[in-house]
């Protein structure tokens, strides 16, 4: 089975992720070119599809393999004809301001900052599709981001009153 190396990017801004909807959930990503590693491909694809620079890149999940349905392989895209599926590297990162870049002609959906919880619910509603296993991976990555973000929020500033001087600001883990 011939597998196309590919990358998918999750770019976060606080409680939001850059994504698009088109009957399914889209994230920037695409093929990894020869002599290119996954992080380089993620940065290139992100610039092409989101017109932004990707920073703070991290491999977020072990690679997964997809077998593409015949319907998917025959939808007219030349690059799909020689492959039976893909092997995906999952990357997270953050983004700089927009840059001037040409978008792919075939990337028809505009990407927007969507609440992570909303995207998770949308992915959960897509059970039983050709991409169900990938959606489980996407849900795992988005859920892990939410958990890490919420854990940081729990670290709250506590003001300790002291009557003999000004209040003291200290950090304390909250339950």
Rosetta blueprint (number, residue, H / E / L):
1 X L
2 X L
3 X E
4 X E
5 X E
6 X E
7 X E
8 X E
9 X E
10 X E
11 X E
12 X E
13 X E
14 X L
15 X L
16 X E
17 X E
18 X E
19 X E
20 X E
21 X E
22 X L
23 X L
24 X L
25 X E
26 X E
27 X L
28 X L
29 X E
30 X E
31 X E
32 X L
33 X L
34 X L
35 X L
36 X L
37 X L
38 X H
39 X H
40 X H
41 X H
42 X H
43 X H
44 X H
45 X H
46 X H
47 X H
48 X H
49 X H
50 X H
51 X L
52 X E
53 X E
54 X E
55 X E
56 X E
57 X E
58 X E
59 X E
60 X E
61 X E
62 X E
63 X E
64 X E
65 X E
66 X E
67 X E
68 X L
69 X L
70 X H
71 X H
72 X H
73 X H
74 X L
75 X L
76 X L
77 X L
78 X H
79 X H
80 X H
81 X L
82 X L
83 X L
84 X L
85 X E
86 X E
87 X E
88 X E
89 X E
90 X E
91 X E
92 X E
93 X E
94 X E
95 X E
96 X E
97 X E
98 X E
99 X L
100 X L
101 X L
102 X L
103 X L
104 X L
105 X L
106 X L
107 X L
108 X L
109 X L
110 X L
111 X L
112 X E
113 X E
114 X E
115 X E
116 X H
117 X H
118 X H
119 X H
120 X H
121 X H
122 X H
123 X H
124 X H
125 X L
126 X L
127 X L
128 X L
129 X L
130 X L
131 X L
132 X H
133 X H
134 X H
135 X H
136 X H
137 X H
138 X H
139 X H
140 X H
141 X H
142 X H
143 X H
144 X H
145 X H
146 X H
147 X H
148 X H
149 X H
150 X H
151 X H
152 X H
153 X H
154 X H
155 X E
156 X E
157 X E
158 X E
159 X E
160 X E
161 X L
162 X L
163 X L
164 X L
165 X L
166 X L
167 X L
168 X E
169 X E
170 X E
171 X E
172 X E
173 X E
174 X L
175 X L
